[in-house]
Amino acid sequence: MQDIVIKNARHVLTMDNTRRELHGVDLHLRDGVIAAIGAGLTPDGADIIDARTCVVTPGLVNTHHHLYQTLTRAVPAGQNALLFGWLQTLYPIWGHLTPDHFHVSTQIGLAELALSGCTLSSDHLYLYPNGARLEDTIHAAAELGLRFHPTRGAMSIGESEGGLPPDALVEKEDAILRDCMRVIDAFHDAAEGSMCRVGIAPCSPFSVSRDLMREAALLARDKGVMLHTHLAENEEDIAYSLEMFGCRPGQYAQDLGWVGRDVWHAHCVKLDPAEIALFAETGTGVAHCPCSNCRLGSGIAPVRAMRDAGVRVGLGVDGSASNDAGNLVAEARQAMLLQRVARGADAMSAREALEIATRSGADVLGRADCGRLEVGKRADIALWDVSGLSSAGSWDPAALLLAGPTVVRDLFVEGRQIVRDGQITTLDLGALVARQNQMAVDLGNA
């Protein structure tokens, strides 16, 4: 792999253990890692990237997404619905998806994330109609070049048994567990610097049984992989848990083995103080999805209280049918603004929100090798050009979430340049967008 030097960076937000901020330094990338940070780095034969007008950050980390949903943005019938009604509108549409739909929509979603500075994304795929498999998304991510943490999701309780999804979209639980083992054995790479780690992710308490949740936790720990699900997303979610299980979501998770450093839950908008304390004590992670929570009217997650208690919190854009965008740096800005709305102007700084989007998100996914700019860490790096319109007049360009930009100039993943001058380098994005748009039209006519 060619050596690369990012030269004379105007400002570097390292997100290292001391949160150093450096000026006018170089970053030397070699064999997928950061080999050196300092002034005057000139290894022989290295490619030079001029960063004099750039703020340099670790690549952003997306801890929750449903990438297939980029095919169903802004569906009219679901635009003004709460979570359960929104899902019931979209389930029949998603039932028409094919493996090709999953492949293309994953590439579109990941390309959108890459342009917003994301180098590592999880994905929660919990429905598999018409022969779809998890590897449809894994291969798509590999072609684009982003670091990927797909999760083998599932739904097993349909409408006829009191669940929310239609019966046609649920699976038998023994088949779910067998396929979890298959994809872990085939695609999970636990090594440092891994480009693909697989998790297990039953969809939610209202679409799977307690037995599946319990068995999934046992299987994940036997295989050494992480666990993910939705939890405490809105008031409907809380009411369902109280009625069906006789307890709040935090107690439900604890009873079934769904707390610990190998677990992260999406949303957690309605966690109460006792549940926050439980998550802090057990090291359980949270994927905060502020834009989706706003779109669905779910509320403002208590991120300030979580962080203050020691809960590990990362950011997620959530599915593009409930956001409906996939811009991770914009998500970080929204997280900052919502905490200020809820708690006051000093509730969260731009730098803390960026930390949640980088280092903290990597920690939630168990990736201490990512999310910070340090020698020996992975060369996942975002360059933000602050010489343009969005930053004109900014006194503190490193406060990216206050003044922009919201699109990267350059992006490196494992030392490979995925975005150059604001353009994806690994795919023909124009052709891909045209294909996705035609697919959406065809789905609307199905």
N, C-alpha and C positions, 0 to 999 in steps of 0.2 A: 504494500500500500504506500502511495506517495506521501512523503512528509509534507505537512502544511503548516505555515506560520500565519496566524492572524496578527497583523502588524499594527503597532501604534494605536491600540484601542483607546478611544477617547475616555471611556468609563467602563470599568468591569465590575459587575455586581457578582461576587464569587459565590455567595450563599454557603461559604465554608463554615467551620465551627465557630469562627469569630465574626462572621459576616463582613469580611474585609471588602472595601471598595477601593479599587486601584485605578490609576490614571496613566495613560500613555505607555501601557505595557504590551508585550507580545504574548501570544499563546502558541506553543509548539505542539502540534498533533502528530502522533506517530502510532501506527498499528492499532488504531481505534481508541487510544487513550490520550490524555493530556500528559505530554512528556515534560513540559516545563512552562513556567509562567515567569516573565521578567522582562527587563529591558534589553534591547540589542540582540535578540535571538536570531541567528543567521545560519542555520544548518545548511550544508552544501546540498544543492539540488532541490530544495524545498519550494513548493508553490507558495507564493506570497499573496495574502488577501489583505488589501489596504482597509483598515478599520478606523481611520482618523476621524470619520464623521459618525462613528457608531457607538452606541451603548451595547455592551456584550453581556449576555446573561446565560445561565444554564438553560438548556432546552426545557420547555414547560412540560408538565406531566398531567395527563387527563385520566382521572381515576374512575370515571363512569360514563359510558356511552352505550347507545344501541345503534350501531352504524347502519343497519339495514333501513332505519327510519328516514334516511336522507331521501328515499323515494316517496315519502308521504309527508312532505312539509306543507303546512298551511292548508290541510284538507278542510274544505268549508264546513262540513257537518260537525267537525270537532273543535272549531276555533274558539268557542266560548264555553266549553264544558269543563267541569271538574274532573279529577283523575279517573274515577270509575266510569263515568259517562264517556269520557274521551277514549278510554281503552275499548269500551264496547262498540264505539263507532269504528275504530280502526282494525279490530281483530278480523272482521270479514275481509278487509282489503289485504291484510298481511297474509291471509290464507291463500292468496294467489301467487305469492312469491316463489321463485324458482332458484336453483343454485346460481344461475347467471345474475339474477337480481342481487343476491347477497354479495357476489364478487364485485360487481360494478359499484353498488352503493357503498361498500366498504372502502373502495379506492377513492370515491368522491369525498366521503366523510373524512378520511385520513389526509387527503390532499388539502382540504379546507383547514384541518387542524395544523398541518405543517406550515401553511402560510401564516398562521397565527402564532408560530413559534413553538409548536408542540413537537417533541421528539419521541415521546413514549406515551402510548395510549392503551388503556384497557378497553374491552368491549364485552357487553353482556348480551349474548345471543341466547334467547330462551324459547324460540319456536323454530321448527324445522319442517315446514311443509314441502311437499312435492320433491322429496329426495334431497333436500338441502342438508349439508353437514358443516361442522365447525371449520373444517379445513378450507371451505369456500372463502372464508374471511382470512384465514392464516396465509394462504397463497397470495391473496390480494395485497396484504400488508407487506409481504416479502418483496413483491414486485415493486412497490412504491419505495420501500427502504426504511420505513419507520419501525422503531422498537415496539413490540406488540405484546399485550397481556390479555389474550382472549379468554373468556370464561365459558365453560359448557353449562349454559343455563337450561331450565326445563320448567314446564308446567304439567301437572298431573291430575288436577282436580278441575273438571269442566262444569258447565252450568248444571248438568243433570245431577251433580253431587254437591251442589252448593257453592261451587267456585265461580269465578268471574269469567274466564275464557270459554269460548264455545268448545264443545266436546271434540270437534274436528282438529283442534290445535293442541290437544294434550297428548301425552305419551304414557305408556305403561312404566311404572317405576323401576322394575327390574331392567327394562331395556335402557332407561336413562342411565342407571348406574353402570351397566356394561359399556355404554358408549363413552361415559366419563373415563373409564379405565382405558378404553381404546385410544382416545385422543391424547390423554396424558402420556401413555407409553409411546405414542407415535411422534408427538410434537413438543412436549415439555422439555426445556433445557434449563436446569437449575444452576448452571455455571455462571460465574461472574462474567458480565459482558454479554449475557444471553440476549438474543434478539427475539426470543419467543418463550414465554412462560404461560402455562395453561392453568386456569383455576376452575373450581366447581361452584356453580351459582344457581341453585333453585330460585325461581323468579321472585316469589314473595309469599308471605303467609296466607294470602287469599287465593293462591293458585297451586299450592303443593300441600302434601300432608305432613304432619309432624314426623311420621316415620321416615319420609324421604329426607327431611331436614336432618334428622338424627343420623341416618345412614350416610348421607353426603358428608357430614362432618367426620365420621369415622373413616370413610374412604379417603378424604382429603388428607387427613393426618397420617394415614398409612402410606400414602403416596408422596407426602411432603409438599403438597401444593396449598394454595390459599383458597379461602372461602369468601363468597360475596353474595349479597342479596339486597332487596329493597326493605327498608324498615322505617316505621313511624313517619310516613311521608306526609300525611295530612290528617284531618279530623276523622274522615271516613275510615282511614287505616286504623286509627286508635279504636274507633267504635267497633270495627270488625273484630279486632283482637280481644276486646273486652267481652263481646257477645259470644264469640266462637271458642275462645281459649280461657276466658275467665281471668285474664291478666293483661297487663300492659306489654307492649312489644319488647321492652328490655328484659322483662322476666321471661317471656317466651324464648328469646334468644339465649338467655343464660341456661334455662332448663334443658335446651336441646344441644348445648355445647357450642353455641355460636357466639362466643366471646373469646378474645385472645389476640395475640399479635399476628396471627395468621388469618384474621377475619377483618373485613371492612364492609360496612353497610352504607348503602346509598340513601341520601336525603337526610333522614333523621331530623326533620323539621320540628317534630313534636316531642323530642326527648325531654323528659322532666329532670329536675336536679338529681334525683336518685339514679336515673339511667345514665346521666352524664358522669356521675361518680363511678358507676360500674364500668363504663367504657374506659375511664382514666385508669382505674385500678388494674384492669385486665389488659390494657394496651390495645384495645379494639379500635380500629380505624373508622373514619367517616369520609364519604365522598359528598362534598357539599355542591349542590347544583342550583345556584341562585336564580339564573334566568328561567329555567324550567319551573322552579317553584313559584316564581312570579307569574309565568304564563298560565299555569294551572290553578292559580289562586291558593296554593298550598300554605303559604306563610313564609316567614323569615326564620331560618334555622338559627339556633342560639350559638353561633360560631364563637363569639367572644367568650361566652361562658365555657364552651368546650375547650378552647385554647387555654384559658386561664386555669382550668382544672387539670390540664395536661393531656387532653385527648388529642390524638394524631388526626389532623384534618387535611384532606387534599381537595382539589377542585375537580368537578366533572361538568361537561357541557350537557350531559344527558342526551336522550335521543333527539334527532333533528325533526321529529314530529311534535315535540313539546317544547322546543326552544325558541325558534326553529332554526337557529344558526349553530355553527360549530366553531366559533372564534374563541379560543381559550384565553387570550389576553384580555378580550372584552369581558369574559366571564370573571376574571380576577378583578377587574374594575367594578363589576356589578357586586361582587362579594364585599368589596370595600365599602361601596356606597350603601348597601343595605344595612351593614352593621352600624354605619353612621346614622342612618335613618332611625334605627331601633335604639341606639345607645348614645348618640351624640357624635359630634365632629371629631373627637379624639378617640373614638372606639377602635379604629383600625387605620393604620398608615398605608400609603401606597407600597412601601417596601415590605411591610408584613404581608400584605395581600400577594405580592409577587413571591415571597417566600413560601406561602401556602401553595402557590401554583408550580413551584419548582421543587425545592428540597423536601418540603413536607409531603407533597404528593408522592415523590419517590419513596419516602419512608413508609407511607401507607401501603404501597405496593411491594414492600420488602426489598427495595432497590437502593441500598445505600451506595451503590456504585454509580448512581445517576443523580441528577438534580443539584449538583454543586460543581463549581469550577475549582478543582484541586489537582495537583500532580497525582497521577495514578488512577483518577476517576475517568469514566468513559467520556469520549470526545463528542458529547451531545451539546451543541452550542448554537445559540441564536444571536444574530447580529441585527440590531435595529438602527436604521439610519435616521439620525435626529437632525439632519440638515434640511429637511423638507418642511412643507406647509404645516403639518400637524404639530410640530415642535417649535415653530418659529416664535421667538419671544420667550421661550421657556427658560427660567432661571435655573432649573434643576432638571436637565434632560434625563437623569437617572430615575426620576419619578415617572416612569413610563405610563403608569396607570392614570396619571392626571392629565397628561397632554399628548400621549401617543408617541409613535405611530402604533397602529394595530395590525400591521402586516410586516413580516420580516423582510430584510433585504437578502440575507443569506442564512441558511440553516444546515448544520452538520449533524449527522447521526452516525455514531461509531466512526467518526472521522471522514465520512463520505458526504459530499455536498448534495443535499436533496433539493435545496432551493438556492438559486443564483439570481441575483438582481430581481427578486420578487417573482421568479418563475420556477415552477416545478421542473426538475431536470430529468426525472426518471420515467415519466409517462407523458403521452400526448394528451394534455388535460383538455384541450378544446374538443377533441374527438370524444373523449370520455364524457364530458358534459353533454354533448349532443346525444350520445347514446342514452345517458341517464334520463334526459328530458323526454325522449321518445318512449322509454320504458314507463315513465310516469303517466304519459298520455294513454298508453295502452292499458295500464292498470285502471285508470279512470273510466275506460270504456268496457272493462271486463264485466 
